[in-house]
Amino acid sequence: MSGVDDKIISVTLGEIRNLFEKELRAIYGVDEIRQHFAVLCENRFGYTPAQVVLSLPQSLSSQKIELLTNDLEALKRNTPIQYIIGKVDFAGVSLVVNASVLIPRPETEELVHWMLSTMPNNRPLRILDIGTGSGCIALALKKACSLWEIFAWDLDGDALSVAQHNAEINRLEVHFQQVDVLAERHPQQQWDIIVSNPPYVPEAWQKNTAPHVLVYEPNHAIFVPDKSPLLFYEHITAYATQNLAPNGVLFFEGHAPLMKSVKGLLQKAGFSDIVLRKDFRENPRFIRAKIDESSNTD
């Protein structure tokens, strides 16, 4: 049996890619199937996109065929490709992801870049990331701004384990804490920046949610009750009014149909200089608001 796994059989990489396109056409478009195939070849075999194309006529070992056919079956079950390969690149950091954490989205990278472009990176700041999940925001900020001291909260212990592992593999220091932002009491500290990408999709939207999201990603990190869609924003805003330093800044990511309501919530809470920003799809997605110097003093 020693040579069975490496035996060359008459199946080419191109034929396997054709099989992917045939079996997945009901789920993905051809371009996305080929992107997924290229990602799998990169992570399984170290191929660049150019090497994938050049290798299409080549026969594969049985071991490589087995790896790719197992990946194909996972994709047919709507498993997100990030969970299949177990990682994702995000704003300069490589993150391990699994079903305990939400897969970081490109929109959240936009939020990070917005923060980095508008906040001073040449002096120490104290940052709090609420609902950190995989640690993506906290770790990306720490990598870009080593002077910033960053804390990150999440209620989910499994998510915090993933986030801590991501900090270790990227050699970045972030202070992770298990904290329920919906609880009555929280650590009372002064922050220069509070950022959060909390659960924000109303439960009624589940019927419009892609199967690979609904089945595999942690629903508690996505959905909120229909009767209280601003639940997390209300609690975080209340905390921020008491714990942001003078001239501190609050950043939110949110659900496009609700962002005007989030803006109204912040206005009512006494925030000023509120900026509502669109994402790359032209949807209102992000908010930045400042606390007046006198608004959180006794």
C-alpha positions in Angstrom: 0.0 0.0 0.0 3.0 2.3 0.3 2.8 3.7 -3.2 -1.0 3.8 -3.7 -1.6 7.4 -2.6 0.9 8.8 -5.0 0.0 6.6 -8.0 -0.6 8.7 -11.1 -3.9 7.9 -12.7 -5.4 9.3 -15.9 -7.4 12.2 -14.4 -6.2 15.7 -15.1 -6.6 18.9 -13.0 -8.7 20.3 -15.9 -11.1 17.4 -15.7 -11.5 17.9 -11.9 -12.2 21.6 -12.5 -14.8 20.6 -15.1 -16.4 18.4 -12.5 -16.5 21.3 -10.0 -18.2 23.4 -12.6 -20.8 20.7 -13.4 -21.6 19.8 -9.8 -21.7 23.3 -8.4 -23.5 25.2 -11.1 -26.7 25.2 -9.2 -25.0 27.0 -6.3 -22.4 29.3 -7.8 -21.6 31.0 -11.0 -18.7 29.8 -13.2 -16.4 32.6 -12.2 -17.0 32.0 -8.5 -16.5 28.2 -8.9 -13.1 28.8 -10.6 -12.1 31.3 -7.9 -13.0 28.6 -5.3 -11.1 26.0 -7.2 -8.0 28.3 -7.5 -8.1 29.0 -3.7 -8.3 25.3 -3.0 -5.4 24.5 -5.3 -3.3 27.3 -3.6 -4.0 26.0 -0.1 -3.8 22.3 -0.9 -0.9 22.3 -3.3 0.7 25.7 -3.2 -0.3 26.6 -6.8 -0.5 30.2 -7.9 -3.4 31.1 -10.2 -1.1 30.9 -13.1 0.2 27.5 -12.1 -3.4 26.3 -11.9 -4.0 27.2 -15.5 -0.6 25.7 -16.6 -1.3 22.5 -14.7 -4.8 21.8 -16.1 -3.5 19.2 -18.6 -1.5 17.4 -16.0 -2.6 14.1 -14.5 -3.1 14.0 -10.7 -2.1 11.6 -8.0 -4.9 9.7 -6.2 -4.1 11.7 -3.1 -4.7 15.0 -4.8 -7.9 13.7 -6.4 -9.2 12.7 -3.0 -8.4 16.1 -1.5 -10.2 18.0 -4.2 -13.2 15.6 -4.4 -13.6 15.9 -0.6 -13.5 19.7 -1.0 -16.1 19.5 -3.8 -18.5 17.5 -1.5 -18.1 20.1 1.2 -18.9 22.9 -1.2 -22.0 21.0 -2.4 -23.1 21.0 1.2 -22.8 24.8 1.2 -19.8 24.8 3.5 -18.2 28.2 3.2 -14.8 27.9 1.5 -13.2 29.8 4.4 -14.2 27.0 6.7 -13.0 24.4 4.3 -9.5 25.8 4.1 -9.7 27.0 7.8 -8.4 30.5 7.3 -9.0 33.9 5.7 -6.8 37.0 5.0 -8.1 40.2 6.6 -6.6 43.6 6.4 -3.0 42.4 6.7 -3.5 39.5 9.1 -4.1 35.8 8.5 -6.9 34.5 10.6 -8.0 31.0 11.5 -11.8 30.6 11.2 -14.2 27.9 12.1 -17.9 27.5 12.8 -17.4 29.2 16.2 -16.8 32.6 14.5 -18.4 34.7 11.8 -16.3 34.9 8.6 -14.9 38.4 8.3 -16.4 40.3 5.4 -14.8 42.8 3.0 -17.1 45.5 4.4 -15.5 45.1 7.8 -12.1 45.6 6.2 -13.5 48.9 4.9 -14.4 49.8 8.5 -10.8 49.1 9.7 -9.3 51.1 6.9 -11.6 54.0 7.7 -10.6 53.9 11.3 -6.9 53.8 10.4 -7.2 56.7 8.0 -9.0 59.0 10.5 -7.4 58.2 13.8 -3.9 59.2 14.9 -1.5 56.2 14.8 1.5 58.0 16.3 0.4 58.1 19.9 -1.0 55.6 22.4 -4.8 55.2 22.3 -7.0 52.8 24.3 -9.3 50.9 21.9 -12.3 48.6 22.7 -13.7 46.2 20.2 -17.1 44.9 21.3 -18.2 41.5 19.8 -14.7 40.6 18.5 -15.5 37.1 17.1 -12.4 36.0 15.3 -10.5 39.0 16.6 -10.4 40.4 13.0 -10.9 44.1 13.8 -8.8 44.1 17.0 -5.9 42.3 15.4 -5.9 44.3 12.2 -5.8 47.5 14.2 -3.0 46.3 16.5 -0.9 45.2 13.5 -1.3 48.6 11.9 -0.8 50.6 15.1 1.5 49.0 17.6 1.2 52.0 20.0 -2.5 51.4 20.4 -3.6 49.3 23.5 -6.5 47.2 22.3 -9.1 45.3 24.3 -11.7 43.0 22.8 -14.9 41.6 24.3 -17.1 38.7 23.3 -19.6 36.6 25.3 -18.8 33.4 23.4 -15.9 31.5 25.0 -15.3 29.4 21.8 -15.0 32.6 19.8 -12.5 34.1 22.2 -10.4 30.9 22.0 -10.2 31.4 18.2 -9.4 35.1 18.6 -6.6 34.3 21.1 -5.2 31.7 18.8 -5.2 34.3 16.0 -3.4 36.7 18.2 -0.7 34.1 19.0 -0.1 33.1 15.4 0.2 36.7 14.3 2.3 37.6 17.3 0.1 40.5 18.3 -1.0 41.5 21.8 -4.7 42.1 22.3 -6.4 41.8 25.7 -9.4 39.5 25.2 -12.1 39.4 27.8 -15.4 37.4 28.1 -18.0 40.2 28.6 -21.7 40.3 27.8 -22.4 43.8 26.5 -26.1 43.2 27.2 -25.5 42.6 30.9 -26.3 45.3 33.4 -22.7 45.8 34.5 -19.5 46.1 32.5 -15.8 46.9 33.2 -15.7 50.7 33.8 -12.7 52.1 31.9 -12.0 55.1 29.7 -11.6 54.4 26.0 -10.4 56.7 23.2 -12.2 54.5 20.6 -15.0 52.0 20.9 -15.7 50.0 17.7 -18.3 47.3 17.2 -19.7 45.2 14.3 -22.5 43.6 16.4 -25.3 41.2 15.4 -27.7 43.4 13.4 -29.7 41.4 10.9 -33.4 41.1 12.0 -34.6 37.5 12.3 -37.2 38.0 9.6 -34.3 38.3 7.1 -33.3 34.7 7.6 -35.5 33.6 4.7 -33.3 35.9 2.5 -30.0 34.6 3.9 -27.7 32.4 1.8 -27.7 28.7 2.9 -23.9 28.7 3.5 -24.4 31.5 6.0 -27.6 30.3 7.6 -26.5 26.7 8.1 -22.8 27.1 9.0 -22.1 30.5 10.5 -23.0 31.2 14.1 -26.5 32.7 14.0 -26.2 34.4 17.3 -23.4 36.6 15.8 -25.7 37.6 12.9 -29.4 37.9 13.9 -31.3 40.0 16.4 -35.0 39.9 17.4 -37.3 41.6 15.0 -38.9 43.5 17.9 -35.6 45.0 19.0 -33.2 45.3 16.0 -31.2 48.1 17.6 -30.6 46.0 20.8 -26.8 45.9 20.6 -26.5 49.5 19.4 -28.6 50.7 22.3 -26.5 49.0 24.9 -23.2 49.9 23.3 -24.2 53.5 22.9 -25.3 53.7 26.5 -21.9 52.2 27.6 -20.0 54.6 25.3 -21.7 57.7 26.7 -20.3 56.8 30.1 -16.9 55.4 29.2 -15.5 57.2 26.1 -12.8 59.6 27.0 -13.3 63.3 26.3 -13.5 63.7 22.5 -13.6 59.9 22.2 -14.9 58.3 19.0 -17.4 55.5 18.4 -17.5 53.4 15.2 -20.3 51.1 14.2 -20.9 48.7 11.3 -24.5 47.8 10.7 -27.5 46.7 8.6 -28.0 49.2 5.8 -31.8 49.6 6.3 -31.3 50.4 9.9 -28.4 52.9 9.8 -30.5 56.0 9.8 -32.1 54.7 12.9 -28.7 54.1 14.5 -27.8 57.6 13.6 -30.9 58.9 15.3 -30.1 56.8 18.4 -26.6 58.4 18.5 -28.0 61.9 18.1 -30.5 61.3 20.9 -27.7 60.1 23.1 -25.8 63.3 22.7 -23.1 62.4 20.1 -22.0 64.9 17.6 -20.1 65.1 14.3 -21.9 61.9 13.2 -20.8 60.6 9.8 -22.8 57.9 8.0 -20.6 56.2 5.3 -21.5 53.9 2.4 -19.7 50.6 1.7 -18.2 49.6 -1.7 -21.7 48.5 -2.8 -23.1 52.0 -2.1 -25.1 50.8 0.9 -25.1 52.9 4.1 -23.0 50.6 6.3 -20.8 52.5 8.8 -21.1 55.3 11.4 -18.5 57.4 13.2 -19.6 59.6 16.1 -17.8 61.7 18.6 -18.6 62.3 22.2 -18.6 65.9 23.3 -15.9 66.7 25.9 -18.5 67.6 28.5 -21.1 64.9 27.7 -19.8 62.1 29.8 -18.6 64.1 32.8 -20.5 64.0 36.1 
